[in-house]
């Protein structure tokens, strides 16, 4: 019998002896139940670096972020505005623990919470999710959102969970809505930790009916003008009488949160609570504006934020000279 015939299988084409040995080795690894062995092999075959710090990962992962970076996500300083979460370190705290803006123009939501400041590792993770499409990051960040939600005093046990929507064209371009991914993860974590809570995810309950510019780089007044009238409740009966948890990735000036909450309250929502992964603090913007994408927030004074919010929520137009630059 020829060597070629000796190594020909009756079930398929001939496989040379060296290849046979290699395939058997691969099969042994695949059959192994030791996850550590697979990680060791894949870390050599598919080397990868952490997308945040750049250090090598210990093993192959669909979520290319090292444990050190995941552990570098500190919660915010506790001295925060009781309504919007603005840091009170740069203002003298008062007994009611409200910032200047919330004292002047009460927000249409009951409370806004966020896990950490929009800087450092947390900012990098949000960018990987939002701009690089690494959707698995949303699962881990959503757990952080859930932790902040559970810390809210007197939080309703029945909540309609609504992610801040993207305009249809932007969603098609991006392929997903990062706020919806975060909301789904947060709901799963909440149900796991508090089974008694009744949560309903409603991604279509609020829509963005017109395209808006990216909020990054806009001044506070430009941000507020950008989102006014952008959100709409297509089925008010779905919202009427409901306590709503609004989920987003970042709370910057509060323009988006206020616009969404205002639309939901006008549709009959009993209350609106806001939860985000990160909170951009003005104190940090003054120190490092380039890190927060808020350079325009430091421009020459324009319409005071509290005055603009008050005019907005009362339906009054901005005064002359207050147009967007």
N, C-alpha and C positions, 0 to 999 in steps of 0.2 A: 504494500500500500504506500502511495507517495506521501511525503510530508504534508503536502497541501490537503490530501484526502483525509489524513489522520486528524487534522484539526478542523475539519468541516463538520458543522453541526447539522443534524437532520432537520432542524427547525429553522435554519437560517444560513447566511453566508459564512464563509470561513473567517475565523478570528485568529490572528497570529498569536503565539504563546505569550509574548510580552504584554500585549493588550489584554489578554485574558486575565493575567495576573493583576493588572492595574484595575480592571473592572471589579474583580473580586475584592480588592482592597477597599475600593469605594463603597461597595455593597456592605462590607463589614462595618464601615463607619456609619452608613445610613441606618443600619439595623440597630446600632448601639443606642441604648437609652441614656447614655451619659451625655448630658447637654454640655458639660465642660469640655469634653473631647471635641465636639463639633465646633464650639466656640474657639478652641485653640487652633483648629485647622483653618476655619474661615478667617480668623484674624491674620493668618499668614497669607492665605490665598487672596483675600479681599482686604488689604490694609486700609484703614480709614482713620481720619483725625476728627476730633471734636469740632463741630462747626462754630462753636462759640469761642473756645480758648485756643484751639489749634493743636492741643496735645493728642498723642495717639490714643485711640480707644483700646480697651483691654480685649474686646471681642467684637465680632460682626453684629451690627444692630441696624434695624430699620429706622431707629431714632438716633442719629449721630450726634449725641450730646453726652458728655461724660458725667459721671456721678458727682464730681466736684462742682460742676456748673449747676446741676440740679439742686445741690445743697446750698448754693450761693444765691438764694432768693429770699432775703429777709423781709419780714412784714414792715409796714410803715410805722413811723413814730406815733405813739398813742395820742399826742396832743393835736387832735384834728377837729375841724368843724363838725358839729353833730349832724348837720344836714348834708353837706356836699363832700366832706372829706378833705377840704383844703387845710394845709398845714397852718397852725396858729403860732408857729415858732417866730414868725416875722411880724406878727401882730400881738398886742397884749391880750391874752385870753380873758374873756368875760365870764360871768357866772353862767350865762346861757350857752356858752361854748359855740357861738355862731360867728362865722367870718363876716367881714364887712358886706360882701355881696349878698349873702343870705339874709342878713338883717335888713338890707335895703330893698331886696326883691326876692321874696320868698319863692323858692323853686316849686314847680308843680309835682315834684316827687317827694316821698316821705323821707327817704334817706338814700345816699349813695355810698357804697363801700368799694374798696379795691384792696388787693393783696399787698402790692408793693409799689415803690416809686418807679416811674417810667425812666429808668436809667440802667446802666451796667448790663449785667447778665439778663435781667428780665426784659429789657428793651431789645437785646439781641435775639432772644427767643421769640418774641412777638414778631420781629421782622422776618425771622426764618419761617414762621407760620404764614404770615400775611403776604410776603413778597416772594419767598422762595418755594411756597407751596408744600412745606413739610407738615402735612396735616396731622400726623401722629402726635406732634407737640401739643395740639389742642387737648388731648386726653389728659395730659399731666397738668396743664395750666387750668383746665376746667375744675380739677380737684381743688386747686387753690381758691378759685372763685367760690366753690361750695363751702369751703371753710369760713370764708368771710360772711357768706349769707347766713350760716348757722349762728354766727356771733351777733346778729342783729337782734336787739331787744324787741320783744312784742311782735316778732315776725308772724304774719298770718300762716296758718298751717295748710291752707288751700291756696295754691298759686298757679296762675297762668303764666308760663315762662315764654317770653318773647325775645328773640334775638334782634338786635338792631339790623334792619335790612340793608342790602346793597341795591342799587339801581340795577334793573334787569340786564342792561348791557355790560355793566361792570362785573356782575356775577358770571355772565357767559365768558367774559374775557379771563377772569381769574379762575373759573372752574368750580369755585365753592365760595361760601360765605364764612369767613373765619369766626364771626360772632355766633353763627348757628352751630358750628363745630364745638365751640366753647360751651354753648348752652346745653347741647346734648351731653357733653361730658359732665357738666355741673349737675344736671338732673340725675344722671346715673349715680354720681357720688352722693347726692342728697338722699336719693331713695335707699342707698345702701346704709347710710349712717342714721337716717331718720325714716324708717318704713312707715311711720304713722302719718307723714306728710302726704298730701294729695297734690301731685304736680302734673300739669299737662303742658307739654311743649306745643307751641302754636307758632311756627315760623312764618305762616302766611297771614297772621292776624294784623300785622302792620306792614305797610309797603312804602317804598321810597318812590314817589310818583314822578320825579324828575331827576335828571343827572345833576350832580353837584361836583364842584372841584374837590380835589384832595385837600383835606384840612391842614396837612403839614405845610408849615411855612406861612400860614395866614395869620394876620393879627387877630386879636379877640373879636373886634367888631366885624372883620371880614368873615370870620368863622360863623358868627351869629347870623349875618346876612346870607351866607351861603346855604344854611339849612332851613331858613324860615319857609314854612309852607311846603317843605320837601316830603313830609311824612303824612300818611293817610291811612285811616282804618276803613277797609272796604266793607266789613260786616259789623257794624256797631253792636248788634245783638250778641255777638260772640264776646264782646268786651264788657258790656253793661253789667255793673254790679260785681265785677271780678277784681280781685287783688292781683296785681301784675308784677312779675319780676322781669325787669328789662336787663338783658345781658349784652355787653360789648367788650372789646379788647382794651381800649384806652379811654380814660376820662381826662380830657385836657382842660378846656375852658368851661365845659359843661354845656356848650351850645347844642350839641347833638342830643345829649340826655334830656335837656329841657324841651327841645323841639319834639322829641318822641313822646315824652311824658305828657306834654301839653295836648298832643293829638289823641293820646289814650284817654286822658281825663275828659276831653271834650266828647269822646265817644261813650262815656259813661263809666269808666273804670273807677272802682271804689278807692283804690290807692295804687301808687306805682313806687316800686323799690328798684334801685339801680345797682348792679354789680358788675365790676370790670376786673380784669387782671391787674391793670396798672393805673396809677394816678400821676399825671404830670403836675408837679408842684411849681408854683411861680418862684419860690425860693431857689429851686434848683435851676430853673430857666435863667435866673439872673446870674448864677454862678457859671453855668456851662450851656449857653443856648444852642450851640452846635450839636450837643449830645441829645437834645430833646426835639430837634427839628422845629424850633419855635423862634428863630431869629427875628421874625417879623413881630413877635409879641413884644419886643423891646423897642419898637419904633417910638417916635414922638407921641405924646399923649393925644388920644382921640376922644370919642365919646366915652365917658366913664362906664365901666362894665355894668355897675349896678343900675345906673340910669338907663342904659340901653336895654337891659333885661326888663326893667319896670315898664318902659315904653312898649317893648315887644309883647309882654304878657297882657298889657291893657289894650293892645291893638292900636296904639298910637304910632304915627310915622316918626322916623328919626328927624331931628332938627336939621336946618340947612347947614351944609358943611360937614354932615356926618356920613356922606356917601362913601362907599368902599373905594379905597385908593387902588 
